[in-house]
Amino acid sequence: MTTKTATISDVKSATAASVKRLVTSMTIIAWTVLSVGVVLCLINLSHFSDKNVWLMVGLGFMVGSVFIYTIGTAIGLVHARRAQQADEEQK
């Protein structure tokens, strides 16, 4: 059985439209997860304790939304930087 090795130059770069669509969808997902987390926290705020599972799940959703948003933004920034470097190399 043979294996095929790929180098970075073999990988086709993503188009700007697909990256923009990915960043937009991750932003929407992050805001949705944040909204669900806030709703869960507000519904279960009466029993403020670490034993309140739904309150802890809501807090987890809120923290997770920050990570989702950060990853989406980082993907957009990395792609923009790569496109900028490609433009500079062509000049």
C-alpha positions as CSV (number, residue, x, y, z in Angstrom):
1,M,0.0,0.0,0.0
2,T,1.4,3.4,-0.9
3,T,0.9,6.7,0.8
4,K,0.8,10.1,-0.8
5,T,2.4,13.0,0.9
6,A,1.2,16.6,0.4
7,T,3.1,19.7,0.9
8,I,1.8,23.1,1.7
9,S,2.2,24.3,-1.9
10,D,0.0,21.4,-3.1
11,V,-3.0,22.5,-1.1
12,K,-5.3,24.9,-3.0
13,S,-5.9,28.1,-1.2
14,A,-9.5,28.8,-0.1
15,T,-11.3,31.6,-2.0
16,A,-12.1,34.8,-0.3
17,A,-15.8,34.1,-0.6
18,S,-15.7,30.8,1.1
19,V,-13.6,32.2,3.9
20,K,-16.0,35.1,4.3
21,R,-18.9,32.7,4.4
22,L,-17.1,30.6,7.1
23,V,-16.4,33.6,9.2
24,T,-19.9,34.9,8.9
25,S,-21.4,31.5,9.8
26,M,-19.1,31.1,12.8
27,T,-20.1,34.6,14.0
28,I,-23.8,33.7,13.7
29,I,-23.2,30.4,15.5
30,A,-21.3,32.2,18.3
31,W,-24.1,34.7,18.8
32,T,-26.7,31.9,18.8
33,V,-24.7,29.9,21.4
34,L,-24.3,33.1,23.5
35,S,-28.1,33.7,23.4
36,V,-28.9,30.2,24.4
37,G,-26.4,30.5,27.3
38,V,-27.9,33.8,28.5
39,V,-31.4,32.3,28.4
40,L,-30.4,29.2,30.3
41,C,-28.7,31.3,32.9
42,L,-31.6,33.7,33.3
43,I,-34.1,30.9,33.6
44,N,-32.1,29.1,36.3
45,L,-30.7,32.1,38.2
46,S,-33.0,31.5,41.2
47,H,-30.9,28.7,42.5
48,F,-27.4,30.2,42.2
49,S,-25.2,27.3,43.0
50,D,-22.6,25.0,41.4
51,K,-25.1,22.2,41.8
52,N,-27.5,23.8,39.4
53,V,-26.7,21.9,36.2
54,W,-28.6,24.1,33.8
55,L,-27.0,27.3,35.2
56,M,-23.6,25.7,34.7
57,V,-24.5,24.6,31.2
58,G,-25.6,28.2,30.4
59,L,-22.3,29.5,31.6
60,G,-20.5,26.9,29.5
61,F,-22.4,28.0,26.5
62,M,-21.5,31.7,27.1
63,V,-17.8,30.8,27.5
64,G,-17.9,28.5,24.5
65,S,-19.4,31.3,22.3
66,V,-16.3,33.4,23.0
67,F,-14.0,30.6,21.7
68,I,-16.2,30.1,18.6
69,Y,-16.1,33.8,17.8
70,T,-12.3,34.0,18.4
71,I,-11.6,31.0,16.2
72,G,-13.8,32.4,13.4
73,T,-12.1,35.8,13.6
74,A,-8.7,34.2,13.6
75,I,-9.5,32.3,10.5
76,G,-10.5,35.5,8.7
77,L,-7.4,37.3,9.9
78,V,-5.0,34.5,8.8
79,H,-6.6,34.3,5.4
80,A,-6.4,38.1,5.0
81,R,-2.8,38.1,6.0
82,R,-2.0,35.3,3.5
83,A,-3.8,37.1,0.7
84,Q,-1.8,40.3,1.6
85,Q,1.5,38.5,1.5
86,A,0.5,36.9,-1.9
87,D,-0.2,40.3,-3.3
88,E,3.1,41.7,-2.0
89,E,5.0,38.8,-3.6
90,Q,3.4,39.4,-7.0
91,K,4.6,43.0,-7.0
